[in-house]
Amino acid sequence: MGSASAGDKMDADFDEETPFSSTSPSSTSANTSSSVKPHSFHFDSSSLPKSSSPSFFNHSRTRLISKSIYIVLIKAKINILLPFGPFAIFLHYFSGGKHVWVFFFALLGIAPLAERLGYATEQLAFYTGPTLGGLLNATFGNATEMIISIYALKSDMIRVVQQSLLGSILSNMLLVLGCAFFTGGIVHYNKLQVFNKAAAVVNSGLLLMAVMGILFPAVLHFTHSEVHLGKSVLSLSRFSSCIMLVAYASYLYFQLRSQQNFYAPVDQEVDTSENSDEEEELELTQSEAIIWLAILTVWVSVLSGYLVDAIEGASESLNMSVAFISVILLPIVGNAAEHASAIMFAVKDKLDITIGVAVGSSTQISMFVIPFCVVVGWCMGKEMDLNFQLFETATLFITVLVVAFMMQEGTSNYFKGLMLILCYLIVAASFFVHVDPKSGDD
């Protein structure tokens, strides 16, 4: 019994030894090999990574950073316009006041930044989910308009703020949505594209509420029916802005918490079948997406300052009204992210996301950005109000009605997209021949 147990013990020691021993059949004893060799193994394994791990991790980190820079700043074809931003700053200080070229190059420099903002937001949306991701896409897609508006507000250019925000709404609802419907209808020619009609109706209702908030101050001013001349419109605008902010906060709660299933896509099979495509598009980590959002936002804010300073000079040099520049040219650049995102999702037959990007962005501008600018102007002592003048207010009202009728069936095709694009061309031509009235012409 004792010899058997000793043999079993030796066999066990031998089995424990073999993983650590190399090929040494001439080892002196099982106890020596079992007590010494494991220690020597742990010593060698701990010493080797310590000497090699810093260079390995530094090399890996450098590769990740270079890959991130390549993806964000080099890979996209629109990034060929990035050098125009620094060139605009150079011209601002060394061109002797050539506002046309400063405005033109700053406009070109902001375009890729706006598109890259949308790309980084889409990457972040993979980690936050589709509902919150759509909200983030709309928010950072409108970051360019918000930054330009705040800079113009600080420079007492209230009409530029109003017209640029109005132009963003018109561009998103007519041009962006129209291009998305048209492109999606061409790609899916033999298929009826559908989207969540209930969600579109809610967005249309919010847009009509925004029109009501903008319409009443304009009517009150132009009918000369103010109780306190010159003060009632401003007071009404600030009160209505606070109400609109409350309504938008309620809408966010309704969308994100209360009625999440209300905004579910109408065709779940499409989303599940294209999960592989979404996984292939994931190119940035969550921290990288957040860092790039911060960097791009700061750079957009820098260029926006030079852009706003050059607007009036460019208007005089080009013999073009400030209204046309603010309503048509600025929003086309600022909505580059929405353009790319909406068309991309329409081509993939994900119209619910397209509606969320285009119409949701218009809803956010009208119900949040515009009232927010009124409140910020209130805090800064600027008389920013909701009186957008009759011409602009009427244009907004008709645009909201047209888009609401286009979306009431919950379907889209290339003809609807073409009609929206043609409507935008009419609006652009109208503002090209429109001259902003002076304060004494009211």
C-alpha positions in Angstrom: 0.0 0.0 0.0 2.8 2.4 0.9 4.7 1.7 -2.3 1.6 2.2 -4.4 0.8 5.5 -2.8 4.4 6.6 -3.3 4.3 5.6 -6.9 1.0 7.5 -7.4 2.6 10.5 -5.7 5.6 10.4 -8.0 3.4 10.1 -11.0 1.4 13.1 -9.9 4.6 15.0 -9.3 5.8 14.0 -12.8 2.5 15.1 -14.3 2.8 18.5 -12.6 6.4 18.8 -13.7 5.9 18.3 -17.4 4.1 21.5 -18.2 7.0 23.5 -16.8 10.0 21.3 -17.8 11.4 21.7 -21.2 13.1 18.4 -22.4 15.4 17.4 -19.4 15.1 13.7 -18.8 18.2 13.9 -16.6 16.6 15.9 -13.8 17.9 14.8 -10.4 14.7 14.5 -8.4 11.0 15.2 -8.6 11.1 17.4 -5.6 13.9 19.5 -7.0 12.3 19.9 -10.3 8.9 20.7 -8.9 10.2 23.2 -6.4 12.7 25.0 -8.6 11.4 25.0 -12.2 8.0 26.6 -11.5 9.8 29.5 -9.8 12.2 29.9 -12.6 9.3 29.8 -15.1 7.4 32.6 -13.3 10.5 34.6 -13.0 11.2 34.5 -16.7 7.6 35.2 -17.8 7.3 38.2 -15.5 10.6 39.6 -16.6 10.2 39.4 -20.3 6.9 41.4 -20.7 8.2 44.1 -18.3 11.0 44.9 -20.7 8.9 44.6 -23.9 5.4 45.9 -22.9 6.1 49.7 -22.9 7.3 49.7 -26.5 4.6 47.3 -27.5 1.8 49.4 -26.0 3.3 52.7 -27.3 3.5 51.2 -30.7 -0.1 50.0 -30.5 -1.3 53.3 -29.2 0.5 55.2 -32.0 -1.1 52.9 -34.6 -4.6 53.5 -33.2 -4.1 57.3 -33.1 -2.7 57.3 -36.7 -5.6 55.1 -37.8 -8.1 57.4 -36.2 -6.6 60.5 -37.8 -6.6 58.8 -41.2 -10.3 57.8 -40.9 -11.5 61.2 -39.8 -9.2 63.7 -41.6 -8.0 61.9 -44.7 -10.2 59.0 -45.8 -13.3 61.0 -46.8 -13.1 62.7 -50.2 -14.7 65.9 -48.9 -11.6 66.4 -46.6 -9.8 67.8 -49.6 -11.5 71.1 -48.6 -10.0 71.1 -45.1 -7.0 73.3 -46.0 -9.4 76.1 -47.0 -10.1 76.8 -43.3 -6.5 77.8 -42.4 -6.2 79.6 -45.7 -9.3 81.8 -44.8 -7.7 82.7 -41.5 -4.4 83.6 -43.3 -6.3 85.8 -45.8 -8.2 87.5 -42.9 -5.0 88.9 -41.5 -2.8 89.3 -44.6 -5.2 90.2 -47.5 -6.0 93.7 -46.5 -9.7 93.1 -45.9 -10.7 91.0 -48.9 -14.0 89.8 -47.4 -15.1 87.9 -50.4 -12.2 85.4 -50.4 -12.3 85.1 -46.6 -16.0 84.3 -46.7 -15.6 81.9 -49.6 -12.7 80.0 -48.1 -14.2 79.9 -44.6 -17.4 78.5 -46.2 -15.5 75.8 -48.0 -13.5 75.0 -44.8 -16.6 74.6 -42.7 -18.2 72.2 -45.1 -16.0 69.1 -44.4 -16.0 69.9 -40.7 -19.8 69.8 -40.7 -19.8 66.5 -42.6 -17.1 65.0 -40.2 -19.2 66.1 -37.2 -22.1 64.1 -38.6 -19.8 61.1 -39.2 -18.4 61.2 -35.6 -21.9 61.4 -34.3 -23.0 58.4 -36.3 -20.0 56.5 -34.9 -21.1 57.5 -31.4 -24.7 56.4 -32.1 -23.5 52.8 -32.4 -22.8 52.9 -28.7 -25.9 54.9 -27.6 -28.6 53.1 -29.5 -30.8 54.3 -32.5 -33.2 56.6 -30.6 -30.5 58.5 -28.6 -28.2 58.3 -31.6 -30.8 60.0 -33.9 -31.0 62.8 -31.3 -27.3 63.1 -31.1 -27.1 63.2 -34.9 -29.6 66.1 -35.0 -27.9 67.9 -32.2 -24.3 67.8 -33.5 -25.6 68.2 -37.0 -27.0 71.6 -35.8 -23.8 72.5 -33.9 -22.6 74.6 -36.9 -25.8 76.6 -37.0 -25.7 77.2 -33.2 -22.1 78.3 -33.2 -22.6 80.7 -36.2 -25.8 82.1 -34.5 -24.0 82.8 -31.2 -21.2 84.6 -33.0 -23.6 86.7 -35.0 -25.6 87.4 -31.9 -22.5 88.7 -30.1 -21.9 91.0 -33.1 -25.5 92.4 -33.0 -26.3 90.7 -36.3 -29.8 89.6 -35.2 -31.2 89.4 -38.7 -28.4 87.1 -39.8 -29.2 84.8 -36.8 -32.9 84.7 -37.7 -32.3 84.2 -41.4 -29.6 81.6 -41.0 -31.8 79.5 -38.6 -34.8 79.9 -40.9 -32.6 78.8 -43.8 -31.5 75.7 -41.9 -35.1 74.7 -41.4 -36.0 75.3 -45.1 -32.8 73.5 -46.3 -33.5 70.4 -44.1 -37.2 70.1 -44.9 -37.0 70.8 -48.7 -33.4 70.2 -50.0 -32.1 67.5 -47.6 -35.4 65.5 -47.4 -36.0 66.0 -51.1 -32.6 64.7 -52.1 -33.0 61.7 -49.7 -36.5 60.8 -51.1 -35.3 61.3 -54.7 -32.1 59.2 -54.2 -33.9 56.5 -52.3 -36.7 56.3 -54.8 -34.2 55.9 -57.7 -32.2 53.2 -56.0 -35.3 51.3 -54.8 -37.3 52.0 -58.0 -39.4 48.8 -57.8 -40.1 49.0 -54.1 -42.4 51.2 -52.0 -40.4 52.9 -49.3 -42.3 53.4 -46.1 -41.6 55.1 -42.7 -43.3 55.6 -39.4 -46.2 57.8 -40.2 -47.1 58.4 -36.5 -43.6 59.8 -35.7 -43.7 62.0 -38.8 -47.1 63.4 -37.7 -45.7 64.3 -34.3 -42.7 66.2 -35.9 -45.1 68.0 -38.2 -47.2 69.1 -35.2 -44.2 70.4 -33.5 -43.2 72.3 -36.6 -46.7 73.9 -36.8 -46.3 74.9 -33.2 -43.0 76.6 -34.0 -44.7 78.4 -36.9 -47.4 79.6 -34.5 -44.7 80.9 -32.1 -43.0 82.7 -34.9 -46.1 83.9 -36.7 -47.8 85.8 -33.8 -44.9 88.3 -33.1 -44.7 89.1 -36.8 -48.4 89.7 -37.1 -48.5 91.7 -33.9 -45.7 93.9 -35.2 -47.0 94.5 -38.7 -50.6 95.1 -37.6 -49.4 97.8 -35.2 -51.6 96.3 -32.4 -49.0 96.2 -29.6 -50.0 97.3 -26.2 -46.5 98.8 -25.6 -45.0 99.8 -28.9 -41.6 98.2 -29.4 -41.7 96.1 -26.3 -44.7 93.8 -26.6 -43.2 91.8 -29.5 -40.0 91.3 -27.5 -41.9 90.2 -24.4 -44.1 87.9 -26.4 -41.1 86.4 -28.1 -39.3 85.6 -24.8 -42.4 84.2 -23.2 -43.1 82.0 -26.3 -39.5 80.9 -26.4 -39.7 79.6 -22.8 -43.0 77.7 -23.7 -41.3 76.2 -26.8 -38.3 75.0 -24.8 -40.7 73.4 -22.3 -42.5 71.7 -25.2 -39.3 70.5 -26.7 -38.2 69.0 -23.3 -41.5 67.3 -23.1 -41.0 65.9 -26.6 -37.6 64.5 -25.6 -39.1 62.8 -22.6 -41.9 61.5 -24.8 -39.5 60.2 -27.4 -36.7 58.7 -25.1 -38.6 57.5 -22.1 -42.4 57.4 -22.3 -43.1 56.1 -25.8 -40.0 54.4 -27.0 -41.9 51.8 -29.0 -43.8 54.7 -30.7 -40.7 55.5 -32.7 -39.8 51.9 -33.6 -39.1 51.5 -37.3 -42.0 50.1 -39.3 -39.9 47.3 -40.9 -37.9 45.5 -38.3 -36.7 42.9 -40.8 -34.7 45.5 -42.7 -32.8 46.5 -39.6 -31.9 43.0 -38.6 -30.8 42.0 -42.1 -28.4 44.9 -42.3 -26.7 44.5 -38.9 -23.6 43.3 -40.7 -23.4 46.5 -42.7 -23.6 48.5 -39.5 -20.9 46.5 -37.9 -18.6 47.1 -40.9 -19.2 50.9 -40.6 -18.0 51.0 -36.9 -14.6 52.5 -37.2 -14.1 54.6 -34.1 -14.2 53.7 -30.4 -16.6 55.6 -28.1 -13.8 57.7 -26.6 -12.3 58.5 -30.0 -15.8 59.7 -31.3 -16.2 61.9 -28.3 -12.7 63.4 -28.6 -13.2 64.1 -32.3 -16.6 65.7 -31.7 -14.9 68.1 -29.3 -12.0 68.9 -31.7 -14.3 69.4 -34.7 -16.7 71.6 -32.7 -13.9 73.9 -31.5 -12.5 74.2 -35.1 -16.0 75.0 -36.5 -16.4 77.7 -33.8 -13.1 79.3 -34.8 -14.0 79.4 -38.5 -17.5 80.6 -37.8 -16.1 83.8 -36.2 -14.2 84.7 -39.4 -17.2 83.7 -41.6 -19.6 86.0 -39.7 -17.2 88.9 -39.8 -17.0 88.5 -43.6 -20.7 88.3 -44.4 -21.4 92.0 -44.9 -18.3 92.6 -46.9 -19.0 89.6 -49.1 -22.6 90.9 -49.7 -21.4 94.2 -50.9 -18.6 92.8 -53.1 -20.8 90.2 -54.7 -23.8 92.5 -55.0 -25.8 89.9 -53.2 -28.3 90.4 -50.4 -27.4 89.4 -46.9 -30.7 87.5 -46.8 -29.8 85.3 -49.7 -26.4 84.5 -48.1 -27.9 83.8 -44.7 -30.9 81.8 -45.8 -29.4 79.9 -48.8 -25.6 79.7 -48.7 -24.9 79.3 -45.0 -27.4 76.5 -44.4 -26.2 74.5 -47.4 -22.8 74.3 -45.8 -24.1 73.9 -42.2 -26.4 71.0 -43.3 -23.6 69.0 -45.1 -23.8 66.4 -42.3 -27.6 66.1 -42.6 -27.2 65.8 -46.4 -24.8 63.0 -46.2 -26.6 61.1 -43.4 -30.1 61.4 -44.9 -29.1 60.3 -48.4 -27.0 57.4 -47.0 -29.9 56.0 -44.9 -32.4 56.5 -47.7 -30.2 54.5 -50.0 -30.1 51.7 -47.4 -34.0 51.9 -47.2 -33.9 53.2 -43.6 -36.3 56.1 -44.0 -37.2 56.3 -40.4 -33.6 57.4 -39.7 -33.8 59.7 -42.7 -36.9 61.4 -41.3 -35.3 61.7 -37.9 -32.2 63.4 -39.4 -33.9 65.8 -41.8 -37.3 66.6 -40.2 -36.0 65.9 -36.7 -33.2 68.5 -37.3 -35.7 71.0 -38.5 -37.8 70.3 -35.4 -34.8 70.8 -33.1 -33.9 74.1 -34.8 -37.4 75.5 -34.6 -38.3 74.3 -31.1 -34.9 74.5 -29.4 -32.2 76.4 -31.3 -34.3 79.5 -32.1 -35.9 79.8 -28.6 -32.4 79.1 -27.1 -31.0 82.0 -29.1 -33.8 84.3 -27.9 -33.0 83.3 -24.3 -29.3 83.7 -24.8 -29.8 87.1 -26.4 -32.0 88.0 -23.4 -29.1 87.1 -21.0 -26.6 89.0 -23.2 -28.9 92.1 -23.4 -29.6 91.6 -27.1 -33.1 92.2 -28.4 -33.4 88.9 -30.3 -37.0 88.1 -30.9 -39.3 85.8 -32.9 -40.3 88.5 -35.4 -38.9 87.0 -38.6 -40.6 89.5 -40.8 -43.6 88.6 -43.0 -41.8 87.3 -46.0 -39.7 84.8 -44.0 -42.6 83.8 -41.8 -44.9 83.1 -44.8 -42.2 81.0 -46.4 -41.8 78.9 -43.3 -45.5 78.4 -42.9 -46.0 77.2 -46.5 -42.9 75.0 -46.3 -44.2 73.2 -43.2 -47.6 72.6 -44.9 -46.0 71.2 -48.0 -43.8 68.8 -46.1 -46.6 67.8 -43.8 -48.8 66.8 -46.9 -45.9 65.0 -48.4 -45.4 62.8 -45.3 -49.0 62.2 -44.4 -49.2 58.8 -46.2 -46.1 57.4 -44.6 -44.5 56.6 -48.0 -41.9 58.1 -50.3 -40.8 57.9 -53.9 -38.5 59.8 -56.2 -41.3 62.1 -57.5 -42.0 63.4 -53.9 -38.3 64.1 -53.6 -38.2 65.9 -56.9 -41.1 68.1 -55.9 -39.4 69.1 -52.6 -36.2 69.9 -54.5 -38.1 72.1 -57.0 -39.9 73.8 -54.1 -36.5 74.7 -52.6 -35.3 76.2 -55.9 -38.4 78.5 -55.9 -37.6 79.5 -52.3 -33.9 80.2 -53.3 -35.0 82.3 -56.2 -37.4 84.2 -54.0 -34.7 85.1 -51.5 -32.3 86.0 -54.4 -34.6 88.8 -55.4 -35.7 89.7 -51.8 -34.2 92.7 -50.1 -34.5 92.8 -46.3 -36.6 95.9 -45.4 -35.1 98.6 -43.3 -36.5 99.4 -39.9 -38.1 102.5 -41.2 -39.9 100.7 -44.0 -42.1 98.6 -41.6 
